[in-house]
Amino acid sequence: MVSLGGRIEAVVARGFDGPLPETEGLPRYVAPLPEWLENVGLRLAWPIALVNLVGTLFGFWYYAGRPTDLAPPLVEGQLGAAPPLAYPLIPDSPVATMFIGLSFAAWRLDWNTEWLHALAFFGCIKLGLWTPYVQLIVNGPAGIATWLYWFLILSHLAMAVEAFLIHRYASFSVPAVAVAAGWYGFNDVVDYFVPVLEGPHHTVLRAEVVAGGLDHTLPAHDLAAGWAVVLTLVATFLALATRAEKLKRGG
């Protein structure tokens, strides 16, 4: 009897047919998704890429154009309150959705962009798990519309799921992992520990809002920073472990 997942895959395959990368029998700790879900995600690579790139535009609106009720210094948005040189360091989630959207597109176009695939993997693991933690544990639902609160949580969890499609078409070469670890490690430093360009540059935490501005000495800052560093380490481990498991299997 065909499973529900198999039936879903068959329906999707009728509209999005084409060859897929072979499965390599990787262990669950680096490839936790069932094969049918990987296949569905890869068949829908173009629609998913488009959704992610639209999400990138939404994210830049969130950081730059969304009216804010957090604190007077942010009435012009977090990007508007920062110098232009700091712009690449601030909208972490929109940059991550840009990486995954471009990664899917590059794979479909058969472009050799291992560094991009590694950046997409790191970004989706890190921001996909950092944002729900911050919203649920650090910020809470106060000070934000209910629909936006849950949209942020669920959409970012979907990013974490997307990360585990990438191993099917990427090799996670050591230089590519080094690029991704370097970029996200650098982000951790300037987001939380060494202010540059009028930083810190992490996403504004509602739990840091005090009368007249933001207080980065509150425990919320340390909780967000600690989880960010942990996730950078987790992404580095998973990427290198994926490569090691591929090499064991001759990939």
N, C-alpha and C positions, 0 to 999 in steps of 0.2 A: 504494500500500500504506500502510495506517495505521501510524504509528510506535508504538513501545511507550508513549511518553508519551501519545499520542492515545488509545490503548486504556485506559490508566489513567484518563485524564480522563473517558472515556465511562462507565466503571464507576462512578466517583464521582458523575457527573452523574445516574445513574439513582437514586441514593439521596438526593442533595442538589441537586435541580434549582432553577432560579431565575435571574433576570437577573444579569449581572455587569457591572461597569464596563468601558467600552470600553478596548481597548489604544490607546496613543497613539504607538506606534513610537519610544519613547525609546531612545537609544543604550545600548549594553551597560554603559558605565561607571556609569550610574545605575540601570539595570534589567537586571541580569546574569542573572536567572532566565529559563528558557525559558517561553514563553507558556502551555504546558500545565501547568507546575508552578505558575505564578501562579494559573491558573484552579482547579486542584485546591485550593490553599491557601485561596482565597477562598470556594470552595464549602464548605469545611470550617471556615469562620470560627467557627461556634458551638462545635464540639468543640475547636478549637484554643484559643479563648478560655477554655473550661473548663479545659483542661490547663494553661494559663498561670496561671490563678487558683489552681488546686491547687498549682502550683509556687510561687506566692507564699506559700501557707501552709507548704509545706515549707521555703522559704527563711527564713521567720521562725522556724521551729523550729530551723533550722541556726544562726541567729544568737543565739537566746534560750534554747532549751531543750535543745540537743544537748550531752550531756556532752563536755567538751573535755579533751584530753590535752596541750594546748600549754604552758600555764604556769599556776601557781597563781593569778595575778590573774584568770584567765578561767574559774574553776570554775563561775561562775554564768552563763556565756555572755557574748558581747560586748555584747549589749543590757543585760544585767543589771548589767554593770560600768560603764555609762554613765548620765548623768543623763537623765531622760525627755525633756527638750527636744532632746537630740541624737538621739533615735530615728529621725527621718526622714532623717538624714544617714548612717546606718550600713548598713542592709541594702540596698545598691545593686541587686543582682540581683533580689531579691524585688519591689522597687519597679518595676523595669523590666518584669518579667513582669506585674505589675499593670497598668502602662500599656498594654502590648500587648493584654492580655486585654480591658480596658475599651475600647481603640480599636476592636477588632473588633466588640465589642458595640454601640458607638455607631454604627459604620457600618451595621450590620445594622438598627438601630433608626432610622436616618436622622436622627441627632442631629448638629447642626453643632458639632463640637468639634475645630476645626483645631489648637488648642493641645495637645490630648490626643494627636492623631495625631503631631504633631512630637515630643512627649515620648517616645512609644512608639518612634519611629524612632531618635532619639538613644540611648535606653536600650538598645535591642536591638543597635545597632551597637557602642556603647561596651562594655557588659558582655558582649555576645556574643563580642567579640574580646579584651577585657582578661583575662577569667578563664582561657581556654586558654593565653594567653601566660604568665600568672603561674604557672599550674600546671606547664606544660611547661618554662619557661625559668628562672623564679625559684625556685619551691618545690621542684619535683621530687616524686616519689611517696612519699618517706619521711614517716612520721608520720601517715598517713591510710590508711583501708581502700582496697584496690585498687578495689573496686566503686564507692566514692564518688568516688575520684580520677577515674576515667574517666567516671562519670556527670556530674560537674561540667564536664568538658571537652566532652563530646558535647552535653549539653543546652544549654550556652551557645553552641556553634556553631550549633545549631538556632535560637537566638534571632537570630543574625546573619542567617540565611536569612529568617526571618520579616520582618525589617525591610524587605526588598525586595518585599513584597506591598503595602505601605502606599501607594506612589505611585499605585496604581490607583484609590484612592478619596479621596486627600487632595491638596490643592493646594499644601501647604508655603508658606503665605503668610509674608511677611516678619515680621509680628508673632508668628506662631506659632513660627517658627524662633528668633526673639529670646527667647521664653519658654524654649524648650528649651536654647538655648545658655547663657542666663543661669543656669538651674538646674544644668546639668551643669558649667559653668565654676565656679560657686560651690562645688559639691561638690569639685572638684579642689583648690580653695584650702584648704578646711577639712579635707580628707582628708590633705593632704600638706605644706602650706606654712605655714599660719597656724593653729595649734592654738586652738580655741575649745571651750567646754563640755567640758573635760577630754579634748580630742582629742589626736592625730590620729584621724580617724574612718574611715579606709580599712579594708577587710576585713583581718583579721589575716593576716599573711604568716608561714607556718611558717619561712621563711628568716630572719625577724627574731627568732625565739625564742632567748633565751639563758637561762642559769641565773638564776632569780629574776624573769623578766619578759620584756619586749620591748625591743629596741634599734633605734630608728628612725634611728640614724646609720649603719647598715650599708648596703652598696651595693644590697641588695634593695629598700630603700625608694625610692631614686632611680630604679631600673629600673622599678618599678611606677608611680611618679609620672610619669615621662617618657612612658610608654606611655599612661597615662590622658589626659594633656594632648594627645598626638598624636591620640588617638581622638576627643576632643571637637572638635578642629579638622577631622578627617576627616568626622565626622558633619555639622558645620556646612557644609563645602564641598559634600558630597553633597546635603544638603537644598536649599541655594540653587541648586546646579547642576540639580537635578531641576526646581525651579520655573522656572529659565531655559529649560530644554528644553521644558517644558510651554507656556510663553508663546510660544516659537517656533512651536509647532504650534497655537496658538490655544486652548489648554486653560485 
